[in-house]
Amino acid sequence: MKKLLLLTLVMMFSHQAMADPFLSTFFRFKGVKPMDNDLYNESCGECHYAYQAGLLPKRSWEKMMLPEELEDHFGEVAELDEEDRVELLNLLVENAADTSFYKRSMKISRSIPEDATPLRITEVPYIKRKHKPMTDKYVKNNPKVKSLINCNACHREIDKGIFDDDTILIPNYGYWSEIKDD
């Protein structure tokens, strides 16, 4: 019995388990996998919130991390030496939405057409659908939010990979779970 439990745990955290639809049905977590890599958090978090890899598919990260793409990274030059670029690329691909067994990452992955390669999290169909009720009142006209790219302004548990409604606190308005029906 102990061997079976150990084998199950090993498989649960292996890439094989993530790729196996049967195992991923039973062994998955809510939200997205938190990013606890110092190089990633320091390199990417220097200019913006270091978004979790599970918010985009691996093809998006592969394109975004191309040297020529980093030369114009949303209007900025993202300077990385080649060794760091490759390490970050591998980290992002290994934890991307379409390789994850985290529930929200799986939903994100399923929402993206196979021929699409979104480079912005706000372009992901699942994310767009979840944020549709977010009117200008809560976002653009809110000086503490200003844009949907400012995820950490409202998502209070974002560092843990939790995006549940009851953890969303809209600055100047309150918890989303309490105000969304108003």
DRENPA-3360 file (N, C-alpha, C; in nm, 2 decimals, always signed):
BEGIN
1 = MKKLLLLT = +0.08/-0.12/+0.00/+0.00/+0.00/+0.00/+0.09/+0.13/+0.00 ~ +0.19/+0.13/+0.08/+0.28/+0.24/+0.09/+0.35/+0.27/-0.05 ~ +0.39/+0.16/-0.12/+0.45/+0.17/-0.25/+0.35/+0.23/-0.35 ~ +0.23/+0.19/-0.34/+0.13/+0.25/-0.43/+0.11/+0.40/-0.41 ~ +0.10/+0.44/-0.28/+0.09/+0.58/-0.25/+0.21/+0.66/-0.29 ~ +0.33/+0.60/-0.27/+0.45/+0.67/-0.32/+0.46/+0.69/-0.47 ~ +0.42/+0.58/-0.54/+0.42/+0.58/-0.68/+0.32/+0.69/-0.73 ~ +0.21/+0.69/-0.67/+0.10/+0.79/-0.71/+0.16/+0.93/-0.69;
9 = LVMMFSHQ = +0.22/+0.96/-0.58/+0.28/+1.09/-0.55/+0.38/+1.13/-0.65 ~ +0.47/+1.04/-0.68/+0.58/+1.06/-0.78/+0.52/+1.10/-0.92 ~ +0.42/+1.02/-0.96/+0.35/+1.04/-1.09/+0.28/+1.17/-1.09 ~ +0.22/+1.20/-0.97/+0.14/+1.33/-0.97/+0.22/+1.45/-1.00 ~ +0.35/+1.45/-0.96/+0.43/+1.56/-0.98/+0.52/+1.55/-1.10 ~ +0.51/+1.45/-1.18/+0.59/+1.43/-1.29/+0.52/+1.49/-1.42 ~ +0.60/+1.51/-1.52/+0.54/+1.56/-1.65/+0.45/+1.46/-1.71 ~ +0.47/+1.33/-1.68/+0.39/+1.22/-1.73/+0.25/+1.24/-1.68;
17 = AMADPFLS = +0.24/+1.27/-1.55/+0.11/+1.29/-1.49/+0.03/+1.41/-1.55 ~ +0.11/+1.52/-1.58/+0.05/+1.64/-1.63/-0.01/+1.61/-1.77 ~ +0.06/+1.52/-1.85/+0.02/+1.50/-1.98/-0.09/+1.39/-1.99 ~ -0.11/+1.31/-1.89/-0.21/+1.20/-1.89/-0.34/+1.26/-1.85 ~ -0.44/+1.26/-1.94/-0.57/+1.32/-1.90/-0.64/+1.25/-1.78 ~ -0.62/+1.12/-1.77/-0.69/+1.05/-1.66/-0.63/+1.10/-1.53 ~ -0.49/+1.10/-1.52/-0.43/+1.14/-1.39/-0.45/+1.29/-1.36 ~ -0.45/+1.37/-1.47/-0.46/+1.52/-1.44/-0.60/+1.55/-1.40;
25 = TFFRFKGV = -0.70/+1.46/-1.42/-0.83/+1.49/-1.38/-0.84/+1.47/-1.22 ~ -0.77/+1.38/-1.17/-0.77/+1.35/-1.03/-0.66/+1.43/-0.95 ~ -0.55/+1.46/-1.01/-0.45/+1.53/-0.94/-0.42/+1.67/-1.00 ~ -0.50/+1.76/-0.96/-0.48/+1.90/-1.00/-0.52/+1.99/-0.89 ~ -0.46/+2.11/-0.91/-0.48/+2.21/-0.80/-0.56/+2.33/-0.87 ~ -0.63/+2.40/-0.78/-0.70/+2.52/-0.83/-0.60/+2.63/-0.87 ~ -0.64/+2.73/-0.94/-0.56/+2.84/-0.98/-0.45/+2.81/-1.08 ~ -0.34/+2.87/-1.06/-0.22/+2.85/-1.15/-0.10/+2.83/-1.05;
33 = KPMDNDLY = +0.00/+2.76/-1.11/+0.12/+2.74/-1.03/+0.19/+2.87/-0.99 ~ +0.22/+2.89/-0.87/+0.30/+3.01/-0.83/+0.44/+3.00/-0.89 ~ +0.50/+3.12/-0.92/+0.63/+3.12/-0.97/+0.73/+3.16/-0.85 ~ +0.81/+3.06/-0.82/+0.90/+3.08/-0.70/+1.05/+3.08/-0.74 ~ +1.07/+3.12/-0.86/+1.21/+3.12/-0.92/+1.27/+3.26/-0.90 ~ +1.38/+3.27/-0.83/+1.44/+3.41/-0.81/+1.48/+3.48/-0.94 ~ +1.54/+3.41/-1.03/+1.58/+3.47/-1.15/+1.46/+3.52/-1.23 ~ +1.36/+3.45/-1.23/+1.23/+3.49/-1.30/+1.17/+3.61/-1.23;
41 = NESCGECH = +1.16/+3.60/-1.10/+1.09/+3.71/-1.03/+1.18/+3.84/-1.03 ~ +1.31/+3.83/-1.03/+1.39/+3.95/-1.04/+1.40/+4.00/-1.18 ~ +1.42/+3.92/-1.28/+1.43/+3.96/-1.41/+1.30/+4.03/-1.47 ~ +1.20/+3.95/-1.45/+1.07/+4.00/-1.51/+1.00/+4.10/-1.42 ~ +1.02/+4.08/-1.29/+0.95/+4.16/-1.19/+1.02/+4.30/-1.17 ~ +1.13/+4.32/-1.24/+1.20/+4.45/-1.24/+1.11/+4.56/-1.30 ~ +1.04/+4.52/-1.41/+0.96/+4.62/-1.48/+0.81/+4.61/-1.46 ~ +0.76/+4.49/-1.43/+0.62/+4.46/-1.42/+0.60/+4.34/-1.33;
49 = YAYQAGLL = +0.47/+4.32/-1.29/+0.45/+4.20/-1.21/+0.49/+4.08/-1.29 ~ +0.56/+3.99/-1.22/+0.61/+3.86/-1.29/+0.50/+3.76/-1.29 ~ +0.42/+3.77/-1.40/+0.30/+3.68/-1.42/+0.34/+3.54/-1.42 ~ +0.25/+3.45/-1.37/+0.27/+3.31/-1.37/+0.27/+3.25/-1.51 ~ +0.36/+3.16/-1.53/+0.37/+3.09/-1.66/+0.24/+3.03/-1.70 ~ +0.16/+2.98/-1.61/+0.04/+2.91/-1.64/-0.07/+3.00/-1.69 ~ -0.04/+3.13/-1.71/-0.14/+3.22/-1.77/-0.13/+3.22/-1.92 ~ -0.03/+3.16/-1.98/-0.02/+3.16/-2.13/+0.03/+3.02/-2.17;
57 = PKRSWEKM = +0.01/+2.98/-2.29/+0.06/+2.85/-2.34/+0.21/+2.86/-2.37 ~ +0.27/+2.74/-2.39/+0.41/+2.74/-2.41/+0.45/+2.81/-2.54 ~ +0.37/+2.80/-2.65/+0.40/+2.86/-2.77/+0.41/+3.01/-2.76 ~ +0.33/+3.07/-2.67/+0.34/+3.21/-2.64/+0.47/+3.25/-2.57 ~ +0.51/+3.17/-2.47/+0.63/+3.20/-2.40/+0.75/+3.18/-2.50 ~ +0.74/+3.07/-2.58/+0.85/+3.05/-2.68/+0.87/+3.17/-2.77 ~ +0.76/+3.23/-2.82/+0.77/+3.34/-2.91/+0.82/+3.47/-2.83 ~ +0.76/+3.49/-2.71/+0.79/+3.61/-2.63/+0.94/+3.61/-2.59;
65 = MLPEELED = +1.00/+3.49/-2.57/+1.14/+3.49/-2.52/+1.24/+3.48/-2.64 ~ +1.19/+3.49/-2.76/+1.29/+3.50/-2.87/+1.37/+3.63/-2.86 ~ +1.50/+3.63/-2.89/+1.59/+3.75/-2.87/+1.53/+3.87/-2.94 ~ +1.47/+3.85/-3.06/+1.42/+3.97/-3.14/+1.29/+4.02/-3.07 ~ +1.22/+3.93/-3.01/+1.10/+3.98/-2.93/+1.14/+4.06/-2.81 ~ +1.24/+4.01/-2.74/+1.29/+4.08/-2.62/+1.34/+4.22/-2.65 ~ +1.38/+4.24/-2.78/+1.43/+4.37/-2.82/+1.32/+4.48/-2.81 ~ +1.20/+4.43/-2.84/+1.08/+4.52/-2.83/+0.97/+4.44/-2.74;
73 = HFGEVAEL = +0.99/+4.44/-2.62/+0.91/+4.37/-2.52/+0.80/+4.47/-2.47 ~ +0.69/+4.48/-2.55/+0.59/+4.57/-2.52/+0.64/+4.71/-2.50 ~ +0.72/+4.75/-2.60/+0.78/+4.89/-2.60/+0.90/+4.91/-2.52 ~ +0.95/+4.81/-2.46/+1.08/+4.82/-2.38/+1.18/+4.71/-2.43 ~ +1.30/+4.74/-2.40/+1.41/+4.64/-2.43/+1.43/+4.55/-2.30 ~ +1.40/+4.42/-2.31/+1.42/+4.33/-2.20/+1.56/+4.27/-2.21 ~ +1.65/+4.32/-2.14/+1.79/+4.28/-2.15/+1.81/+4.15/-2.07 ~ +1.85/+4.04/-2.14/+1.89/+3.92/-2.07/+2.01/+3.86/-2.14;
81 = DEEDRVEL = +2.11/+3.81/-2.06/+2.21/+3.74/-2.13/+2.16/+3.60/-2.18 ~ +2.22/+3.54/-2.27/+2.17/+3.42/-2.34/+2.14/+3.31/-2.24 ~ +2.23/+3.29/-2.14/+2.22/+3.18/-2.04/+2.09/+3.20/-1.96 ~ +2.06/+3.33/-1.92/+1.94/+3.36/-1.84/+1.82/+3.35/-1.93 ~ +1.83/+3.39/-2.05/+1.71/+3.38/-2.14/+1.67/+3.24/-2.16 ~ +1.77/+3.15/-2.18/+1.74/+3.01/-2.20/+1.68/+2.95/-2.08 ~ +1.74/+2.98/-1.96/+1.69/+2.93/-1.83/+1.54/+2.97/-1.81 ~ +1.52/+3.10/-1.84/+1.38/+3.15/-1.82/+1.28/+3.09/-1.92;
89 = LNLLVENA = +1.33/+3.08/-2.04/+1.24/+3.01/-2.14/+1.20/+2.87/-2.10 ~ +1.30/+2.79/-2.05/+1.27/+2.66/-2.01/+1.18/+2.66/-1.89 ~ +1.19/+2.75/-1.80/+1.11/+2.76/-1.68/+0.96/+2.79/-1.72 ~ +0.95/+2.89/-1.81/+0.82/+2.93/-1.86/+0.75/+2.81/-1.94 ~ +0.82/+2.75/-2.02/+0.76/+2.64/-2.10/+0.72/+2.52/-2.01 ~ +0.80/+2.49/-1.92/+0.77/+2.38/-1.82/+0.65/+2.41/-1.74 ~ +0.62/+2.53/-1.72/+0.51/+2.57/-1.63/+0.39/+2.64/-1.70 ~ +0.39/+2.63/-1.84/+0.29/+2.70/-1.92/+0.15/+2.64/-1.90;
97 = ADTSFYKR = +0.05/+2.71/-1.94/-0.09/+2.67/-1.92/-0.11/+2.53/-1.98 ~ -0.06/+2.50/-2.10/-0.09/+2.38/-2.17/+0.00/+2.26/-2.12 ~ +0.08/+2.28/-2.02/+0.16/+2.17/-1.97/+0.13/+2.16/-1.82 ~ +0.03/+2.24/-1.77/+0.00/+2.24/-1.63/-0.12/+2.15/-1.59 ~ -0.12/+2.11/-1.47/-0.23/+2.03/-1.42/-0.31/+2.12/-1.32 ~ -0.28/+2.25/-1.31/-0.36/+2.34/-1.23/-0.49/+2.38/-1.31 ~ -0.60/+2.38/-1.23/-0.73/+2.39/-1.29/-0.75/+2.52/-1.38 ~ -0.71/+2.63/-1.33/-0.73/+2.75/-1.40/-0.64/+2.76/-1.53;
105 = SMKISRSI = -0.52/+2.71/-1.52/-0.43/+2.70/-1.63/-0.49/+2.61/-1.74 ~ -0.55/+2.50/-1.70/-0.61/+2.41/-1.80/-0.73/+2.48/-1.87 ~ -0.81/+2.56/-1.79/-0.92/+2.63/-1.85/-0.86/+2.74/-1.95 ~ -0.76/+2.80/-1.91/-0.69/+2.90/-2.00/-0.65/+2.84/-2.13 ~ -0.58/+2.72/-2.12/-0.53/+2.65/-2.23/-0.64/+2.61/-2.33 ~ -0.74/+2.55/-2.27/-0.86/+2.51/-2.35/-0.93/+2.62/-2.43 ~ -0.92/+2.74/-2.37/-0.99/+2.86/-2.44/-0.91/+2.92/-2.56 ~ -0.79/+2.88/-2.57/-0.71/+2.94/-2.68/-0.71/+2.85/-2.80;
113 = PEDATPLR = -0.75/+2.91/-2.92/-0.75/+2.83/-3.04/-0.61/+2.78/-3.07 ~ -0.60/+2.67/-3.13/-0.47/+2.61/-3.16/-0.38/+2.70/-3.25 ~ -0.45/+2.78/-3.34/-0.37/+2.86/-3.43/-0.34/+3.00/-3.37 ~ -0.37/+3.02/-3.25/-0.35/+3.15/-3.18/-0.23/+3.14/-3.09 ~ -0.15/+3.25/-3.09/-0.04/+3.26/-3.00/-0.04/+3.40/-2.93 ~ -0.13/+3.41/-2.83/-0.14/+3.54/-2.76/-0.01/+3.57/-2.68 ~ +0.03/+3.70/-2.69/+0.15/+3.74/-2.62/+0.11/+3.83/-2.50 ~ -0.02/+3.86/-2.49/-0.07/+3.94/-2.38/-0.17/+3.85/-2.31;
121 = ITEVPYIK = -0.16/+3.85/-2.18/-0.26/+3.77/-2.10/-0.40/+3.82/-2.12 ~ -0.41/+3.95/-2.14/-0.54/+4.01/-2.16/-0.60/+3.97/-2.30 ~ -0.53/+3.90/-2.38/-0.58/+3.85/-2.51/-0.63/+3.71/-2.50 ~ -0.61/+3.64/-2.39/-0.66/+3.51/-2.37/-0.81/+3.50/-2.36 ~ -0.88/+3.42/-2.44/-1.03/+3.42/-2.43/-1.08/+3.40/-2.29 ~ -1.03/+3.31/-2.22/-1.08/+3.28/-2.08/-1.06/+3.40/-1.99 ~ -0.95/+3.47/-2.00/-0.92/+3.59/-1.92/-1.02/+3.70/-1.96 ~ -1.04/+3.72/-2.09/-1.13/+3.82/-2.14/-1.27/+3.79/-2.09;
129 = RKHKPMTD = -1.31/+3.67/-2.09/-1.45/+3.63/-2.05/-1.46/+3.66/-1.90 ~ -1.36/+3.62/-1.82/-1.37/+3.64/-1.68/-1.37/+3.79/-1.64 ~ -1.31/+3.88/-1.72/-1.30/+4.02/-1.69/-1.41/+4.10/-1.76 ~ -1.49/+4.04/-1.84/-1.60/+4.11/-1.91/-1.68/+4.20/-1.82 ~ -1.72/+4.15/-1.70/-1.80/+4.24/-1.61/-1.72/+4.36/-1.55 ~ -1.59/+4.36/-1.57/-1.51/+4.47/-1.52/-1.53/+4.59/-1.61 ~ -1.62/+4.68/-1.57/-1.64/+4.80/-1.64/-1.53/+4.90/-1.62 ~ -1.53/+5.01/-1.70/-1.44/+5.12/-1.69/-1.44/+5.17/-1.54;
137 = KYVKNNPK = -1.55/+5.17/-1.48/-1.57/+5.22/-1.34/-1.47/+5.15/-1.25 ~ -1.45/+5.02/-1.27/-1.36/+4.94/-1.18/-1.22/+4.94/-1.23 ~ -1.20/+4.96/-1.36/-1.06/+4.95/-1.41/-1.00/+5.08/-1.46 ~ -1.04/+5.12/-1.58/-0.98/+5.24/-1.64/-1.00/+5.37/-1.56 ~ -1.11/+5.38/-1.51/-1.14/+5.51/-1.43/-1.10/+5.50/-1.28 ~ -1.04/+5.38/-1.25/-1.00/+5.36/-1.11/-0.85/+5.39/-1.10 ~ -0.81/+5.50/-1.04/-0.67/+5.54/-1.03/-0.58/+5.44/-0.97 ~ -0.63/+5.34/-0.89/-0.55/+5.24/-0.83/-0.54/+5.11/-0.92;
145 = VKSLINCN = -0.61/+5.11/-1.03/-0.61/+4.99/-1.12/-0.56/+5.04/-1.26 ~ -0.63/+5.12/-1.33/-0.60/+5.18/-1.45/-0.60/+5.09/-1.58 ~ -0.57/+4.96/-1.56/-0.56/+4.87/-1.67/-0.57/+4.72/-1.62 ~ -0.62/+4.64/-1.71/-0.63/+4.49/-1.68/-0.49/+4.43/-1.66 ~ -0.39/+4.49/-1.71/-0.25/+4.44/-1.70/-0.20/+4.45/-1.56 ~ -0.27/+4.53/-1.48/-0.23/+4.55/-1.34/-0.30/+4.45/-1.25 ~ -0.28/+4.32/-1.28/-0.35/+4.21/-1.21/-0.34/+4.22/-1.06 ~ -0.22/+4.25/-1.01/-0.20/+4.25/-0.86/-0.27/+4.37/-0.79;
153 = ACHREIDK = -0.33/+4.46/-0.86/-0.40/+4.57/-0.80/-0.53/+4.51/-0.73 ~ -0.59/+4.41/-0.79/-0.71/+4.35/-0.74/-0.70/+4.21/-0.69 ~ -0.62/+4.13/-0.75/-0.60/+3.99/-0.72/-0.51/+3.98/-0.60 ~ -0.57/+3.97/-0.48/-0.49/+3.98/-0.35/-0.41/+3.85/-0.32 ~ -0.44/+3.74/-0.39/-0.37/+3.61/-0.36/-0.29/+3.57/-0.49 ~ -0.26/+3.67/-0.57/-0.19/+3.64/-0.70/-0.06/+3.57/-0.68 ~ +0.02/+3.60/-0.58/+0.15/+3.54/-0.56/+0.13/+3.39/-0.53 ~ +0.02/+3.35/-0.48/-0.01/+3.21/-0.45/-0.07/+3.14/-0.57;
161 = GIFDDDTI = -0.10/+3.21/-0.68/-0.17/+3.16/-0.79/-0.32/+3.14/-0.78 ~ -0.37/+3.22/-0.68/-0.52/+3.21/-0.65/-0.59/+3.33/-0.72 ~ -0.69/+3.30/-0.80/-0.76/+3.41/-0.86/-0.91/+3.40/-0.84 ~ -0.95/+3.34/-0.73/-1.10/+3.32/-0.70/-1.16/+3.45/-0.67 ~ -1.29/+3.46/-0.70/-1.37/+3.58/-0.69/-1.36/+3.64/-0.55 ~ -1.36/+3.55/-0.45/-1.37/+3.60/-0.31/-1.23/+3.65/-0.26 ~ -1.13/+3.65/-0.35/-1.00/+3.70/-0.31/-0.97/+3.83/-0.39 ~ -1.07/+3.87/-0.47/-1.05/+3.99/-0.56/-1.10/+4.11/-0.48;
169 = LIPNYGYW = -1.01/+4.21/-0.46/-1.05/+4.33/-0.39/-1.03/+4.45/-0.48 ~ -1.14/+4.51/-0.53/-1.13/+4.62/-0.62/-1.10/+4.74/-0.54 ~ -0.98/+4.80/-0.56/-0.95/+4.93/-0.48/-1.06/+5.03/-0.50 ~ -1.10/+5.09/-0.39/-1.20/+5.20/-0.38/-1.34/+5.14/-0.39 ~ -1.36/+5.01/-0.41/-1.50/+4.96/-0.42/-1.53/+4.84/-0.32 ~ -1.44/+4.75/-0.30/-1.46/+4.64/-0.21/-1.43/+4.50/-0.28 ~ -1.47/+4.40/-0.21/-1.45/+4.26/-0.27/-1.55/+4.24/-0.38 ~ -1.49/+4.18/-0.49/-1.57/+4.15/-0.61/-1.69/+4.06/-0.58;
177 = SEIKDD = -1.67/+3.96/-0.50/-1.78/+3.87/-0.46/-1.90/+3.95/-0.40 ~ -1.88/+4.06/-0.34/-1.98/+4.14/-0.28/-2.04/+4.24/-0.37 ~ -1.97/+4.30/-0.47/-2.01/+4.41/-0.55/-2.06/+4.36/-0.69 ~ -2.02/+4.24/-0.73/-2.04/+4.21/-0.87/-2.19/+4.20/-0.91 ~ -2.28/+4.18/-0.82/-2.42/+4.17/-0.84/-2.49/+4.30/-0.83 ~ -2.42/+4.41/-0.79/-2.49/+4.54/-0.78/-2.52/+4.60/-0.91;
% end
